[in-house]
Amino acid sequence: MVDIRVGSEVIKNIRLLIFDKDGTLMELHHYWAQMVALRAELICKNLKLDKDHVGKIAYVMGADLRTGRLRPDGPVGLKKREVVLKAAVDYLVNAGYNDVHDLCFNVFQQVDEISSKNLKQFVKPIDGAAELLRKASRYGCKTAIATIDRRERAKLAMECLGFADAIDLVIGADDVSRPKPDPEQINFILNAFKTDRENAVMVGDATTDVQMGVNAGLKASIGVLTGLATKEQLKSITPYVVEDVSKIEMINQDR
């Protein structure tokens, strides 16, 4: 069991840390901007569309390719894969292309395969992520990931970053029926570890992450400013907001 120090506050008696993935442990914009750009390029290539459409399709999926950053309202980085896919399909239908769902679905699959073969190009760790995860492991505190990404993709990313051995469980959007901020993912994790809610903490960069922890009745939700949400947005949900995971201090009670 550990105590968690966030600024001047101490959250006591924690057995389980639950993390979001993108924007919390892994750079959000670097990963998803590349993924979305590749999806948009392949969609345009398949339909023989002008390159002007690449940026527009990427934008409706949630990435501004001019800046290399995600849009604060998503959908990519915030919502399930199916929502991002539908955004691309809707754009094409509005442009006069019908029956394009299967084409877009196949492109998403193709991009998964391409990125999986060269994942180091797509993923970068958040400062302090490896240290926090490994310290949790040394102190006997369980760790889990609750992500909107698919479970196997999340596992691949963690392996590529060298985090996999310090993470006890990964739950993806494909493991549950209800998206964040519904607490279904957290409930799954609590049941898997047989851990009480008052001994668990959620850490995430999006309002949906933090609200999920609140909705699950956890001891605390900690917001980090390495994703899409502002300090004000996170502070409206939780008193615990830090710059990044490196500012979360773990205190071993067994010392």
C-alpha positions as CSV (number, residue, x, y, z in Angstrom):
1,M,0.0,0.0,0.0
2,V,1.3,3.5,-0.8
3,D,0.4,7.1,-0.3
4,I,0.2,9.5,-3.3
5,R,1.4,13.1,-2.9
6,V,-0.1,15.6,-5.4
7,G,1.2,19.1,-4.6
8,S,0.5,19.7,-0.9
9,E,-2.1,17.0,-0.7
10,V,-1.6,13.4,0.2
11,I,-3.9,10.6,-0.9
12,K,-3.5,7.7,1.6
13,N,-3.8,4.0,1.4
14,I,-3.7,3.3,-2.3
15,R,-3.3,-0.3,-3.7
16,L,-4.2,0.4,-7.3
17,L,-3.3,3.1,-9.9
18,I,-5.4,3.3,-13.1
19,F,-4.0,5.3,-16.0
20,D,-5.4,6.5,-19.2
21,K,-2.9,5.8,-22.0
22,D,-2.8,8.7,-24.6
23,G,-1.9,12.0,-23.1
24,T,-1.1,10.5,-19.8
25,L,1.6,7.9,-20.3
26,M,2.2,8.5,-24.0
27,E,2.4,11.6,-26.1
28,L,-1.1,12.2,-27.5
29,H,-0.6,14.5,-30.4
30,H,2.5,12.8,-31.8
31,Y,0.8,9.4,-32.0
32,W,-2.7,10.3,-33.2
33,A,-1.8,13.0,-35.6
34,Q,0.4,10.5,-37.5
35,M,-2.3,7.8,-37.3
36,V,-5.0,10.1,-38.6
37,A,-2.8,11.5,-41.4
38,L,-2.0,8.1,-42.6
39,R,-5.7,7.0,-42.5
40,A,-6.7,10.1,-44.5
41,E,-3.9,9.6,-47.1
42,L,-4.9,6.0,-47.8
43,I,-8.6,6.9,-48.0
44,C,-7.8,9.5,-50.6
45,K,-5.5,7.2,-52.5
46,N,-8.2,4.5,-52.7
47,L,-10.8,7.0,-53.9
48,K,-8.3,8.9,-56.1
49,L,-9.2,12.1,-54.3
50,D,-7.1,15.3,-54.5
51,K,-4.6,15.8,-51.7
52,D,-6.7,18.8,-50.6
53,H,-9.1,16.2,-49.1
54,V,-6.4,14.7,-46.9
55,G,-6.3,17.6,-44.5
56,K,-10.1,17.9,-44.5
57,I,-10.7,14.2,-43.7
58,A,-8.0,14.3,-41.0
59,Y,-9.7,17.4,-39.5
60,V,-13.1,15.8,-39.2
61,M,-11.4,12.8,-37.6
62,G,-9.9,15.2,-35.1
63,A,-6.4,16.2,-36.2
64,D,-5.2,19.5,-37.6
65,L,-2.3,18.5,-39.9
66,R,-1.2,22.1,-40.2
67,T,-0.2,22.2,-36.6
68,G,0.3,18.5,-35.9
69,R,-2.1,18.7,-33.0
70,L,-5.5,17.2,-32.1
71,R,-8.7,19.2,-31.9
72,P,-9.8,19.7,-28.3
73,D,-13.3,18.3,-29.1
74,G,-11.9,15.2,-30.8
75,P,-13.2,12.8,-31.8
76,V,-9.8,11.1,-32.1
77,G,-8.1,10.9,-28.7
78,L,-11.4,11.2,-26.9
79,K,-13.9,8.9,-28.4
80,K,-14.0,5.3,-29.6
81,R,-12.6,4.1,-32.9
82,E,-16.1,3.7,-34.3
83,V,-16.9,7.4,-33.8
84,V,-13.7,8.4,-35.6
85,L,-14.5,6.0,-38.4
86,K,-18.0,7.4,-38.7
87,A,-16.6,11.0,-39.0
88,A,-14.5,9.9,-42.1
89,V,-17.5,8.1,-43.6
90,D,-19.8,11.1,-43.1
91,Y,-17.3,13.4,-44.8
92,L,-17.1,11.2,-47.8
93,V,-20.9,10.7,-48.0
94,N,-21.3,14.5,-47.9
95,A,-18.8,14.7,-50.7
96,G,-20.9,12.4,-52.8
97,Y,-19.2,9.0,-52.1
98,N,-21.6,6.3,-51.0
99,D,-21.0,2.8,-49.6
100,V,-17.6,3.8,-48.2
101,H,-17.9,2.3,-44.7
102,D,-16.1,-0.9,-45.6
103,L,-13.3,1.0,-47.5
104,C,-12.7,3.2,-44.4
105,F,-12.8,0.2,-42.1
106,N,-10.2,-1.6,-44.2
107,V,-8.0,1.5,-44.3
108,F,-8.1,1.7,-40.5
109,Q,-7.1,-1.9,-40.3
110,Q,-4.3,-1.3,-42.8
111,V,-2.9,1.6,-40.8
112,D,-2.9,-0.5,-37.7
113,E,-0.8,-3.1,-39.6
114,I,1.6,-0.4,-41.0
115,S,2.1,1.3,-37.7
116,S,2.5,-1.9,-35.8
117,K,5.6,-2.7,-37.9
118,N,7.2,0.6,-37.1
119,L,5.6,1.6,-33.8
120,K,8.7,3.5,-32.5
121,Q,8.0,6.2,-35.1
122,F,4.5,6.7,-33.6
123,V,5.0,6.6,-29.9
124,K,6.8,8.8,-27.3
125,P,6.6,8.5,-23.6
126,I,5.4,11.3,-21.3
127,D,8.2,12.5,-19.0
128,G,8.1,10.6,-15.7
129,A,5.8,7.8,-16.9
130,A,8.3,5.0,-16.7
131,E,9.6,6.1,-13.4
132,L,6.2,6.2,-11.8
133,L,5.1,2.9,-13.2
134,R,8.3,1.1,-12.0
135,K,8.1,2.7,-8.6
136,A,4.5,1.5,-8.2
137,S,5.7,-2.0,-9.1
138,R,8.6,-1.9,-6.6
139,Y,6.2,-0.7,-3.9
140,G,3.6,-3.4,-4.5
141,C,1.0,-1.1,-5.9
142,K,-1.0,-2.6,-8.8
143,T,-1.2,-0.6,-12.1
144,A,-3.8,-0.8,-14.9
145,I,-4.6,1.1,-18.1
146,A,-8.1,2.1,-19.1
147,T,-8.0,3.4,-22.7
148,I,-10.3,4.3,-25.6
149,D,-7.8,2.5,-27.8
150,R,-8.1,-1.2,-28.5
151,R,-6.5,-3.5,-25.9
152,E,-4.0,-5.1,-28.3
153,R,-2.9,-1.8,-29.7
154,A,-2.4,-0.4,-26.2
155,K,-0.4,-3.4,-25.2
156,L,1.8,-3.0,-28.3
157,A,2.4,0.7,-27.5
158,M,3.4,-0.1,-23.9
159,E,5.8,-2.9,-25.1
160,C,7.4,-0.5,-27.6
161,L,7.9,2.1,-24.8
162,G,9.3,-0.5,-22.4
163,F,6.5,-0.1,-19.9
164,A,4.7,-3.5,-20.4
165,D,6.5,-5.3,-17.5
166,A,5.4,-2.6,-15.1
167,I,1.7,-2.7,-16.0
168,D,-0.5,-5.4,-14.5
169,L,-3.6,-5.1,-16.7
170,V,-4.8,-3.3,-19.9
171,I,-8.5,-2.7,-20.6
172,G,-9.4,-1.3,-24.0
173,A,-12.6,0.2,-25.4
174,D,-13.1,-3.2,-27.1
175,D,-13.4,-4.8,-23.7
176,V,-16.5,-2.8,-22.6
177,S,-19.8,-1.7,-24.0
178,R,-20.0,1.8,-22.6
179,P,-17.4,4.5,-23.2
180,K,-15.8,6.9,-20.7
181,P,-16.9,8.6,-18.5
182,D,-19.0,5.6,-17.7
183,P,-17.2,3.6,-15.0
184,E,-17.5,0.2,-16.7
185,Q,-13.7,0.0,-17.4
186,I,-12.8,0.9,-13.8
187,N,-15.4,-1.6,-12.4
188,F,-13.8,-4.3,-14.6
189,I,-10.3,-3.4,-13.2
190,L,-11.5,-3.3,-9.6
191,N,-13.1,-6.7,-9.9
192,A,-10.0,-8.2,-11.6
193,F,-7.8,-7.1,-8.7
194,K,-10.5,-7.5,-6.0
195,T,-9.6,-4.0,-4.9
196,D,-11.9,-1.6,-2.9
197,R,-12.7,1.8,-4.5
198,E,-11.3,3.7,-1.5
199,N,-7.9,2.1,-2.3
200,A,-7.8,3.1,-6.0
201,V,-6.9,6.3,-7.9
202,M,-7.5,7.3,-11.6
203,V,-5.0,9.3,-13.5
204,G,-5.9,10.9,-16.9
205,D,-5.5,13.9,-19.1
206,A,-9.1,14.2,-20.4
207,T,-12.2,15.3,-18.5
208,T,-13.8,12.0,-19.4
209,D,-10.9,10.1,-17.7
210,V,-11.2,12.2,-14.5
211,Q,-15.0,12.1,-14.5
212,M,-14.8,8.3,-14.9
213,G,-12.9,8.0,-11.7
214,V,-15.4,10.2,-9.9
215,N,-18.3,8.2,-11.4
216,A,-16.7,5.0,-10.1
217,G,-16.4,6.4,-6.6
218,L,-12.6,6.1,-6.4
219,K,-10.6,7.6,-3.6
220,A,-9.4,10.2,-6.0
221,S,-9.0,11.2,-9.7
222,I,-5.9,13.0,-10.7
223,G,-5.8,15.2,-13.9
224,V,-2.6,15.8,-15.9
225,L,-2.1,18.7,-18.3
226,T,-0.3,16.7,-21.1
227,G,-3.4,16.1,-23.2
228,L,-6.4,18.0,-24.4
229,A,-8.1,19.3,-21.2
230,T,-7.2,22.7,-19.6
231,K,-6.4,23.2,-16.0
232,E,-9.7,24.9,-15.5
233,Q,-11.7,22.1,-17.1
234,L,-10.0,19.5,-14.9
235,K,-10.2,21.6,-11.7
236,S,-14.0,21.7,-12.2
237,I,-14.0,18.0,-11.6
238,T,-11.2,17.2,-9.3
239,P,-8.9,19.2,-6.8
240,Y,-6.0,17.1,-7.9
241,V,-4.4,18.5,-11.1
242,V,-0.7,18.4,-12.0
243,E,1.5,19.3,-14.9
244,D,2.3,15.7,-15.8
245,V,2.8,12.3,-14.2
246,S,6.3,13.2,-13.1
247,K,4.7,15.5,-10.5
248,I,2.9,12.6,-8.8
249,E,5.0,11.4,-5.9
250,M,4.6,7.9,-4.5
251,I,5.4,7.2,-0.8
252,N,6.1,3.7,0.3
253,Q,4.3,3.0,3.6
254,D,6.6,0.0,4.3
255,R,9.6,2.2,4.7
